[in-house]
């Protein structure tokens, strides 16, 4: 999968959603539980970013395009400047079949949390996914998470080994 390149406008959109989620937490009691739904969405986005294709990879790739369009429109309307300059892109590579098992289970758990959440927390989960998916298109965030596909593969290898009777349990 070739990843979408995030523009300055896309970065603006992601940062606006990030600030919209951090501001109530900062102004409130700074209780970490307030950030949990947003964090679940960000986590699911990081896992989707590791996927080379499928519905998760497709969703990750196209979130950048949505962010670019929305951010460029907001940036232009608010400041009168063009914000379509591309940022240095990055992507997570190396997810294998065993790591994909872990990704599917973890994203399914976030989906179940979404289904049980109230309206406000559902929006926070979606916002977290939007921010996480957009930012993992950048070289900086993708580079910081370069270890993730290998860790997912190792966890998946452990699960497969346990079920194949390799003596792990």
VENKA-V172577 format. One record per residue. N is the residue number from 1. NEAR is the number of other ideal C-beta (glycine too) atoms within 12 Angstrom. Layout:
n=N near=NEAR
n=N near=NEAR
//
This chain:
n=1 near=24
n=2 near=15
n=3 near=36
n=4 near=31
n=5 near=27
n=6 near=46
n=7 near=33
n=8 near=28
n=9 near=35
n=10 near=42
n=11 near=35
n=12 near=35
n=13 near=36
n=14 near=39
n=15 near=28
n=16 near=25
n=17 near=36
n=18 near=29
n=19 near=18
n=20 near=23
n=21 near=35
n=22 near=23
n=23 near=17
n=24 near=20
n=25 near=22
n=26 near=15
n=27 near=13
n=28 near=14
n=29 near=11
n=30 near=13
n=31 near=12
n=32 near=12
n=33 near=15
n=34 near=21
n=35 near=28
n=36 near=21
n=37 near=32
n=38 near=38
n=39 near=28
n=40 near=33
n=41 near=39
n=42 near=35
n=43 near=31
n=44 near=40
n=45 near=45
n=46 near=40
n=47 near=41
n=48 near=46
n=49 near=48
n=50 near=43
n=51 near=38
n=52 near=25
n=53 near=17
n=54 near=20
n=55 near=16
n=56 near=33
n=57 near=31
n=58 near=21
n=59 near=30
n=60 near=42
n=61 near=32
n=62 near=24
n=63 near=39
n=64 near=45
n=65 near=26
n=66 near=29
n=67 near=44
n=68 near=33
n=69 near=24
n=70 near=28
n=71 near=37
n=72 near=28
n=73 near=22
n=74 near=25
n=75 near=27
n=76 near=19
n=77 near=15
n=78 near=15
n=79 near=15
n=80 near=9
n=81 near=16
n=82 near=16
n=83 near=29
n=84 near=21
n=85 near=19
n=86 near=21
n=87 near=31
n=88 near=19
n=89 near=28
n=90 near=24
n=91 near=35
n=92 near=40
n=93 near=26
n=94 near=24
n=95 near=36
n=96 near=23
n=97 near=20
n=98 near=27
n=99 near=32
n=100 near=30
n=101 near=24
n=102 near=30
n=103 near=39
n=104 near=26
n=105 near=20
n=106 near=30
n=107 near=36
n=108 near=17
n=109 near=19
n=110 near=36
n=111 near=24
n=112 near=15
n=113 near=27
n=114 near=25
n=115 near=13
n=116 near=14
n=117 near=22
n=118 near=13
n=119 near=11
n=120 near=16
n=121 near=26
n=122 near=22
n=123 near=21
n=124 near=34
n=125 near=37
n=126 near=32
n=127 near=37
n=128 near=38
n=129 near=42
n=130 near=40
n=131 near=44
n=132 near=42
n=133 near=47
n=134 near=50
n=135 near=38
n=136 near=48
n=137 near=45
n=138 near=34
n=139 near=21
n=140 near=17
n=141 near=32
n=142 near=34
n=143 near=19
n=144 near=16
n=145 near=32
n=146 near=21
n=147 near=18
n=148 near=33
n=149 near=31
n=150 near=21
n=151 near=25
n=152 near=36
n=153 near=26
n=154 near=20
n=155 near=26
n=156 near=27
n=157 near=23
n=158 near=21
n=159 near=25
n=160 near=21
n=161 near=16
n=162 near=16
n=163 near=14
n=164 near=13
n=165 near=9
n=166 near=12
n=167 near=8
n=168 near=13
n=169 near=10
//
